Amino acid sequence: QVQLVESGGGLVQPGGSLRLSCAASGSIRMIYDMGWYRQAPGKQRELVAGINSGSSANYADSVKGRFTISRDNSKNTVYLQMNSLKPEDTAVYYCHAEIRTISWSRRDYWGQGTQVTVSS
């Protein structure tokens, strides 16, 4: 059994910052790509940022220069530092990880989602 547990969401004013964390736990053999997606009301889920096992990162154009993704492989944790937040960043943010378990199966796992609201 594998779980992804997110934390760090909340309400912030425009221009503010938040840091999201997502810790993977359970029967993990190896974690490959990790990332953050978001889904705003009435919109499709979209990739915000991704990072591979070698810490090479990619970002959506809308967050480049404002968000930074990082990971700590010793803690099976991925982070998303969000700066200069805008109202259009308001969404539920989901953590994603591609994981190989101790039983050698490899699949995608998702967190439960954390709400980020940017409003004055």
C-alpha positions in Angstrom: 0.0 0.0 0.0 1.3 3.4 -1.0 0.0 6.8 0.2 0.8 10.4 -0.8 0.0 12.9 1.9 -0.1 16.6 1.0 0.2 19.6 3.3 0.7 23.4 3.1 -2.4 24.7 1.3 -4.4 27.6 2.5 -5.6 31.2 1.9 -3.1 33.8 0.8 -3.2 37.3 -0.5 -2.1 38.1 -4.0 1.6 38.4 -4.2 2.1 36.1 -1.2 3.8 32.7 -0.9 2.9 29.2 0.0 4.9 26.0 0.2 3.3 22.7 -0.5 4.7 19.4 0.6 3.9 15.8 -0.4 5.3 12.8 1.4 5.1 9.3 -0.1 5.0 6.3 2.3 4.3 2.6 2.2 5.7 -0.3 0.3 8.0 1.7 -2.0 10.9 0.3 -3.9 11.6 3.4 -6.1 10.0 6.7 -6.9 10.5 7.9 -10.5 8.8 11.2 -11.7 7.0 13.4 -9.1 4.9 16.4 -9.7 2.1 18.8 -8.9 -1.1 19.2 -10.8 -4.0 21.6 -10.2 -7.6 21.8 -11.0 -9.7 24.9 -10.8 -13.5 24.8 -10.8 -14.9 24.1 -14.2 -11.4 23.4 -15.7 -9.4 20.3 -16.5 -6.6 19.2 -14.3 -3.3 20.6 -15.6 0.4 20.0 -14.9 2.0 22.7 -12.8 5.5 21.3 -12.4 7.3 18.0 -12.6 10.6 16.7 -11.4 12.4 13.4 -12.3 14.5 11.2 -10.1 17.6 13.2 -11.2 15.9 16.5 -10.1 15.4 17.8 -13.6 12.3 20.0 -13.5 9.8 21.3 -15.9 7.1 23.9 -15.4 3.9 25.2 -17.0 4.4 28.5 -18.8 2.0 30.2 -16.4 4.1 29.5 -13.3 7.7 29.8 -14.7 9.7 32.2 -12.6 7.3 32.1 -9.7 7.1 28.4 -8.7 9.9 26.1 -7.8 9.6 22.3 -7.5 12.1 20.3 -5.5 12.4 16.8 -4.0 14.2 15.1 -1.1 14.7 11.5 -2.1 15.8 10.5 1.4 12.4 11.6 2.7 10.3 10.5 -0.4 9.0 14.0 -0.4 8.3 16.6 -3.2 7.8 20.3 -2.5 6.3 23.2 -4.5 7.4 26.7 -3.5 4.9 29.2 -4.8 5.8 32.8 -4.9 4.1 35.9 -6.3 0.8 34.1 -6.2 -2.1 35.4 -8.3 -5.8 34.8 -8.0 -5.7 32.6 -11.1 -3.5 30.2 -9.2 -6.5 29.3 -7.0 -7.2 25.6 -7.4 -7.0 22.3 -5.7 -3.4 21.1 -6.0 -2.7 17.4 -6.4 0.6 15.6 -5.8 1.6 12.8 -8.3 4.2 10.2 -8.2 5.2 7.3 -10.4 6.2 4.5 -8.0 7.5 1.0 -8.2 6.4 -1.0 -5.1 8.2 -3.8 -3.3 6.1 -6.2 -5.3 7.7 -4.7 -8.5 4.4 -3.2 -9.8 4.9 0.3 -11.3 2.0 2.8 -11.5 0.8 6.4 -10.8 -0.3 7.5 -7.4 -2.2 10.7 -6.4 -2.6 12.7 -3.2 -5.9 13.7 -1.9 -5.5 17.3 -3.0 -5.0 20.5 -1.0 -6.9 23.8 -1.6 -4.9 26.9 -2.5 -6.9 30.1 -2.5 -5.4 33.4 -3.6 -7.7 36.3 -2.6 -7.6 39.7 -0.9 
